[in-house]
Amino acid sequence: MGSNERPLVLIGCTPYFGHMSPLRAIATDLVERGYEVTWVSSNHYQGFVEESGATFVPILGYGDLYEGDLKTKFAARDQLPPGPEQLAYDLEHAFVNCISSQYEALQRAMKSMTEKYPGRPIVQVNESVFMGALPIMLGAKGIKPAGTLGIGIIPICLSSIDLPAFGPGLPPDSSPEGRIRNAAMVKSVYEGWAAPVQKKFAGVVEETGAATPTKHFFDLMYLAPDRFLQMCTPSAEYPRSDAPASIHFAGGLPKGKRAGFTEKPSWWDQIVNPGGKTVVAVSQGSVALNYSDLTIPAIEAFKDREDIILVVALGKKGATLDASIPVGKNTFVSDFIPFDELLPLCSVFITNGGYGGFQHALSNGTPVVVAGATEDKPEVAARAEWAGVGINLRTGTATPEAISTAVDEILKNPKYKERSKELEAEMATFDPMEAVSRNIDELAAGLK
């Protein structure tokens, strides 16, 4: 099919930077391939979306959010302990309650697309936890796309006989005893803390005219789309013997498709040429920015180490550390550093378990030390340990001693670097952008 005959692409993505960034890499590539891309997002991200070449359609009403709203609109969240209570709050307020306004924006976008390009098929591409994409897959009223494609940029949440319930970061177990444990845990979660969220989810979906969901939202994110692409390699995700054939691995996002430097810091040459010193990086991502959790303990851990250069990425443009925090001469701090520029120069990456940072580390063959306790971070930490590419500190508030001990273990034990290089090589065998493009074309042609 010629470039002028390509299907139209409609993207829906949770409007938080860690979710938006990988989807923008996909959107940019699709535009370069000749697709007409429309992207539904919050008003905060209009410029970010339009930089990809996509047409922007705003989410109106409740779902017009971004990560900067978490401290204001969802202030009650910080009063809840990390774990099931906080996760239930997040799922209800930041995801389920956004469904109606997200769904309405998708419908406005498809109406505009069909009016502008009559007869052209539309493929709806949604990041996995953009729940506003689900109603149309479940029979809601409105314009229906020719096909639906889910994109996974968080650990897979789909329940399985081989896995315990998603959340606490427990390893897989496919033994007969393990499967009994797994089923009991999933039942406990679905009938326990997640039950009120599921009830709210079902009610919101029914209001769109869709049928009452018969499966849990954790599972529907993967089962409802015609196809689902997980943006990682098989070695970075738990195997599921009962996974549907519609789920495929796309390998990740290739280097060169993610945002790079606009201007390198003045000290960058000292990182490129460290003079025999070991370069270590630390970042808490772009949302969990309480630097006392991980960043400040890491600074403390290495401030007197003459053999280490520590690079601190604060995760947000314009962010700064409090001037009262003592920073060693061996430590360089920046508000935002592109990981694909930094991690190839690092021997270890200390992270709070954001999935994007984890995938960046894998794509650059960099071992990780992971300390995370909120959202999906315990699951990311567990996968890093299971895959053999890092050390899971099993906490969200690591001590300087725990951090330095873990970093030293990785530096002296070659198995972590060797395994990281193996997964980097595995990622290189995939062409993720081609996988996205191919699946879009096949769905538009009616292949499900």
C-alpha positions, -999 to 999 in steps of 0.1 A, spaced: 0 0 0 13 34 -9 21 60 17 -10 80 7 -31 49 13 -18 41 47 -44 37 75 -50 65 99 -36 61 133 -52 73 165 -31 73 197 -43 74 232 -18 76 260 -18 83 298 -6 119 300 23 114 323 58 119 309 71 84 315 42 71 294 42 98 268 79 97 260 79 62 245 47 68 226 61 100 211 90 79 198 64 56 181 44 86 168 75 103 154 85 71 135 50 66 122 48 101 108 82 96 92 68 65 75 39 85 60 11 77 84 -14 104 94 -13 103 132 -38 119 156 -30 119 193 -54 123 222 -38 138 253 -41 164 280 -36 201 271 -3 202 290 12 180 263 -1 197 232 34 210 222 50 177 231 26 158 208 28 183 179 66 180 179 61 144 168 42 156 137 9 142 151 -24 162 152 -34 170 187 -69 165 201 -74 176 238 -89 156 266 -116 177 282 -129 176 317 -116 153 345 -91 135 324 -72 167 314 -44 158 338 -6 155 339 19 144 365 22 179 379 -14 175 391 -6 146 414 5 168 443 -26 191 440 -56 172 427 -45 139 443 -30 152 475 -47 126 496 -26 100 479 5 110 499 -13 101 532 -17 65 521 11 39 527 29 25 496 13 -8 486 -23 -19 479 -40 12 495 -20 37 474 -22 16 443 -60 13 446 -62 51 450 -41 57 419 -61 32 398 -94 48 407 -85 85 406 -58 87 379 -71 60 356 -106 47 360 -122 81 367 -105 94 334 -123 68 312 -153 89 302 -134 120 292 -107 100 274 -133 80 255 -151 111 245 -119 126 232 -112 95 212 -146 97 196 -142 134 188 -109 125 172 -123 97 151 -152 119 139 -127 146 128 -105 119 111 -134 103 92 -146 137 80 -112 147 68 -103 113 53 -135 96 44 -131 59 36 -97 55 52 -95 29 79 -86 40 115 -64 19 138 -67 28 175 -33 25 192 -34 28 229 -8 26 257 -19 -2 280 -32 18 309 -50 44 288 -84 30 299 -105 53 278 -96 31 249 -114 1 264 -151 10 260 -151 9 222 -135 -26 224 -163 -37 248 -191 -26 226 -197 11 235 -217 33 213 -198 55 187 -174 53 158 -155 20 158 -119 17 144 -109 -9 119 -86 -25 145 -72 -19 180 -36 -23 191 -24 -21 227 12 -9 235 28 -21 267 52 3 284 48 -11 319 53 -46 332 26 -69 319 -2 -71 345 -21 -100 329 -30 -127 354 -16 -162 347 -16 -196 363 22 -192 364 23 -159 383 12 -145 417 -9 -114 418 6 -82 403 19 -56 427 42 -69 455 69 -80 431 69 -118 438 87 -141 413 69 -165 390 62 -201 401 48 -226 376 51 -257 399 19 -274 409 22 -259 444 31 -225 429 0 -225 407 -22 -232 437 -5 -202 455 -8 -180 424 -45 -187 420 -52 -180 456 -33 -147 455 -50 -135 424 -84 -144 439 -75 -125 471 -65 -94 452 -95 -94 428 -119 -100 456 -100 -78 481 -85 -44 477 -90 -43 439 -127 -52 441 -140 -16 447 -119 -3 418 -133 -30 395 -168 -21 405 -161 16 397 -145 6 365 -175 -15 354 -199 13 362 -179 39 342 -177 15 312 -214 7 313 -221 45 311 -205 46 277 -230 20 264 -206 -10 266 -215 -43 281 -207 -50 318 -171 -62 318 -168 -99 327 -131 -97 332 -109 -77 355 -94 -44 341 -59 -58 348 -67 -85 322 -88 -65 298 -59 -42 290 -43 -72 273 -73 -92 262 -96 -65 248 -74 -52 220 -72 -71 187 -34 -73 192 -10 -63 219 27 -54 216 48 -54 247 78 -31 242 104 -53 256 121 -87 249 109 -121 262 139 -123 285 127 -91 304 92 -104 311 79 -134 330 67 -163 308 30 -171 308 21 -205 295 -16 -194 292 -10 -160 274 -32 -155 243 -17 -155 209 -26 -119 204 2 -108 227 36 -102 210 70 -88 221 83 -59 201 118 -56 217 116 -21 231 123 13 216 154 15 195 181 41 202 178 72 181 140 74 185 140 89 219 147 125 229 184 135 230 204 164 244 195 199 236 227 212 253 253 191 271 263 202 306 298 218 310 311 187 329 301 162 302 337 156 290 346 143 324 320 116 320 331 107 286 367 106 297 366 96 334 403 91 338 400 55 351 372 62 374 339 43 374 308 62 363 276 55 382 242 71 375 212 76 397 177 88 389 142 86 404 124 91 371 100 119 364 72 114 389 86 101 423 107 131 430 111 129 467 149 130 464 154 118 500 141 84 489 171 74 467 190 103 451 203 119 484 212 85 499 232 77 467 250 111 469 258 103 505 270 68 496 297 79 472 306 114 483 340 103 496 348 77 469 377 88 447 372 58 424 335 68 416 320 95 395 283 99 404 259 115 378 226 126 393 197 130 368 168 148 387 143 137 361 126 170 353 137 200 334 143 229 358 145 207 389 172 215 415 185 200 447 182 220 479 214 240 484 217 226 519 224 191 506 261 184 506 273 172 472 308 156 468 334 168 443 329 136 425 292 142 419 276 160 389 239 170 390 216 179 361 179 185 359 174 162 329 198 139 310 188 116 281 195 81 293 206 69 259 234 95 261 243 87 297 239 50 303 265 37 277 291 56 298 279 40 331 289 8 348 258 8 371 225 26 370 207 32 404 170 36 397 137 36 416 122 11 392 105 32 365 98 9 336 112 34 311 145 37 329 147 -1 332 142 -5 295 168 22 288 193 3 309 186 -30 291 190 -13 257 224 0 267 236 -31 285 239 -13 319 233 -33 351 209 -18 376 204 -14 414 167 -9 420 149 6 450 112 12 444 80 7 465 52 26 447 31 20 416 46 -8 395 81 -3 407 83 -35 429 74 -55 398 101 -38 378 126 -45 405 116 -81 407 120 -85 369 155 -70 370 165 -95 397 148 -124 379 164 -115 345 198 -114 362 206 -78 353 206 -62 387 200 -62 424 166 -56 440 170 -37 473 133 -45 481 126 -10 495 117 25 482 140 42 508 174 27 505 202 35 529 236 48 516 252 16 529 227 -7 510 233 13 478 271 13 480 271 -25 489 249 -33 459 269 -11 435 302 -28 447 287 -62 442 278 -54 406 312 -39 399 331 -70 413 308 -97 399 309 -99 361 277 -119 359 255 -87 360 273 -70 331 275 -102 311 237 -108 315 230 -71 307 250 -74 275 230 -106 266 197 -87 269 211 -58 250 220 -82 222 186 -97 223 170 -63 219 191 -57 189 175 -87 171 141 -69 172 128 -41 149 101 -26 172 91 2 149 86 -22 120 65 -44 143 42 -15 152 39 -5 115 32 -40 104 6 -47 130 -12 -14 121 -13 -23 85 -25 -58 91 -53 -46 115 -64 -20 89 -66 -48 63 -89 -68 86 -64 -93 99 -72 -99 135 
